[in-house]
Amino acid sequence: MIKYIISAFFIYLVFGLIIFLFQRKILFNISGKPNKPEDYELSNIKELKIKTSDGVDLLAWYSKPNINQPMLVYFHGNSFDIGERAYRIKRYINNGWGVLLLAWRGYSGNLGKPTERNLYIDGETAIKWIIDNLNYDYENLIIYGESLGCAVAVELGTRYKFKSIILEAPFTSAPDIARKRYKIYPVKYLVLDKFDNYSKIDKILSPVLIISGTKDEVIPHSHSKKLYLKSNNPKKKSFC
């Protein structure tokens, strides 16, 4: 019996070590280069390379706003390249909004390694590029976070006051997501990139809209409900 217990414990430790060492490969589902914007039926899109403060060139797609129209900054989710977000930004472009769709480092053919800290740098780089080049201020920007991108939107929302912040399928924290998948491990202490949105959501300085699907199989709807309840007014929800 002791022999089996020792063997089981050894297997537990080995698998736990593997998960710990490769957790960023598991967490960040990096992608290859997208096609050109016109291949996704996007017109009047300019491809940019925006350099971060630590020297990484990030691919971004930019559409100029019509006069007196909003400027939307889109922080994408964890899978696929930015070409897969073409249909998401097309509606805003067709309505005359300005859009900056940024690809994280490691995604869409960008160099660099995604980590929590690095994604915050990438997101701030996008905001700074708009402020410096387009004559906008923070309170004229709408920040749209999708899934993983919600974490960056939340973090920046604690630093600056924007016109509004939209969170689509947000999660309370990365350890909470990992706990669902790896129930037998103390993931709270093992996850390197916490993305602790729950501890920050009530520190956001901007109006918030939270969008969530009740049948989401990746991020439980309960995460959105918890974040909505803790967030400050003014706030709205769109749960479907």
URVEN-V957285 format. One record per residue. N is the residue number from 0. RES is the residue in one small letter. PSI is psi as a letter, one per 40 degrees, with the letter a starting at -180 (NA if undefined). OMEGA is omega in whole degrees, 0 to 359 (NA if undefined). Layout:
N_RES_PSI_OMEGA / N_RES_PSI_OMEGA
This chain:
0_m_d_180 / 1_i_d_179 / 2_k_d_181 / 3_y_d_178 / 4_i_d_179 / 5_i_d_179 / 6_s_d_180 / 7_a_d_179 / 8_f_d_178 / 9_f_d_179 / 10_i_d_177 / 11_y_d_181 / 12_l_d_181 / 13_v_d_179 / 14_f_d_177 / 15_g_d_178 / 16_l_d_179 / 17_i_d_180 / 18_i_d_180 / 19_f_d_184 / 20_l_d_184 / 21_f_e_186 / 22_q_d_181 / 23_r_d_173 / 24_k_d_177 / 25_i_d_185 / 26_l_d_187 / 27_f_h_182 / 28_n_g_188 / 29_i_i_189 / 30_s_i_177 / 31_g_a_184 / 32_k_i_174 / 33_p_i_170 / 34_n_i_177 / 35_k_i_182 / 36_p_d_181 / 37_e_d_178 / 38_d_e_177 / 39_y_e_179 / 40_e_f_174 / 41_l_h_179 / 42_s_i_178 / 43_n_f_176 / 44_i_h_177 / 45_k_h_175 / 46_e_h_182 / 47_l_i_165 / 48_k_h_183 / 49_i_h_184 / 50_k_h_178 / 51_t_i_180 / 52_s_d_178 / 53_d_e_168 / 54_g_e_178 / 55_v_h_177 / 56_d_h_182 / 57_l_h_174 / 58_l_h_176 / 59_a_i_173 / 60_w_h_184 / 61_y_h_174 / 62_s_h_184 / 63_k_h_179 / 64_p_i_168 / 65_n_i_182 / 66_i_h_177 / 67_n_f_177 / 68_q_i_183 / 69_p_i_175 / 70_m_h_183 / 71_l_h_175 / 72_v_h_187 / 73_y_h_176 / 74_f_h_191 / 75_h_i_182 / 76_g_a_196 / 77_n_e_185 / 78_s_i_174 / 79_f_i_179 / 80_d_i_185 / 81_i_e_175 / 82_g_d_178 / 83_e_e_177 / 84_r_e_182 / 85_a_d_182 / 86_y_d_180 / 87_r_d_183 / 88_i_e_184 / 89_k_d_182 / 90_r_d_180 / 91_y_d_179 / 92_i_d_180 / 93_n_d_178 / 94_n_e_175 / 95_g_e_178 / 96_w_i_168 / 97_g_i_180 / 98_v_h_167 / 99_l_h_179 / 100_l_h_185 / 101_l_h_173 / 102_a_h_179 / 103_w_i_173 / 104_r_h_184 / 105_g_e_180 / 106_y_i_175 / 107_s_f_178 / 108_g_e_178 / 109_n_i_173 / 110_l_i_178 / 111_g_i_183 / 112_k_h_177 / 113_p_h_170 / 114_t_i_178 / 115_e_d_181 / 116_r_d_184 / 117_n_d_177 / 118_l_d_175 / 119_y_d_176 / 120_i_d_180 / 121_d_d_180 / 122_g_d_179 / 123_e_d_177 / 124_t_d_179 / 125_a_d_180 / 126_i_d_181 / 127_k_d_179 / 128_w_d_179 / 129_i_d_181 / 130_i_d_185 / 131_d_d_189 / 132_n_d_187 / 133_l_e_175 / 134_n_f_173 / 135_y_i_168 / 136_d_i_187 / 137_y_d_186 / 138_e_e_175 / 139_n_e_185 / 140_l_i_171 / 141_i_h_182 / 142_i_h_181 / 143_y_h_177 / 144_g_h_178 / 145_e_h_176 / 146_s_b_178 / 147_l_d_180 / 148_g_d_177 / 149_c_d_182 / 150_a_d_178 / 151_v_d_178 / 152_a_d_179 / 153_v_d_180 / 154_e_d_181 / 155_l_d_177 / 156_g_d_175 / 157_t_e_182 / 158_r_d_187 / 159_y_i_175 / 160_k_h_180 / 161_f_i_175 / 162_k_d_174 / 163_s_i_176 / 164_i_h_178 / 165_i_h_180 / 166_l_h_179 / 167_e_h_182 / 168_a_f_178 / 169_p_i_178 / 170_f_i_183 / 171_t_d_177 / 172_s_i_177 / 173_a_d_177 / 174_p_d_179 / 175_d_d_177 / 176_i_d_182 / 177_a_d_181 / 178_r_d_179 / 179_k_d_184 / 180_r_d_185 / 181_y_g_189 / 182_k_d_186 / 183_i_e_182 / 184_y_i_178 / 185_p_g_189 / 186_v_d_179 / 187_k_d_184 / 188_y_e_186 / 189_l_d_182 / 190_v_h_182 / 191_l_d_184 / 192_d_g_191 / 193_k_d_185 / 194_f_f_188 / 195_d_g_182 / 196_n_d_184 / 197_y_d_181 / 198_s_e_185 / 199_k_d_192 / 200_i_d_180 / 201_d_e_177 / 202_k_e_178 / 203_i_h_185 / 204_l_e_189 / 205_s_i_171 / 206_p_i_186 / 207_v_h_169 / 208_l_h_179 / 209_i_h_181 / 210_i_h_182 / 211_s_i_175 / 212_g_h_183 / 213_t_e_181 / 214_k_e_178 / 215_d_h_183 / 216_e_e_181 / 217_v_d_179 / 218_i_h_182 / 219_p_i_179 / 220_h_d_181 / 221_s_d_178 / 222_h_d_180 / 223_s_d_180 / 224_k_d_179 / 225_k_d_180 / 226_l_d_180 / 227_y_d_182 / 228_l_d_182 / 229_k_d_183 / 230_s_i_182 / 231_n_i_170 / 232_n_i_1 / 233_p_h_180 / 234_k_i_175 / 235_k_i_177 / 236_k_i_173 / 237_s_g_182 / 238_f_h_182 / 239_c_NA_NA
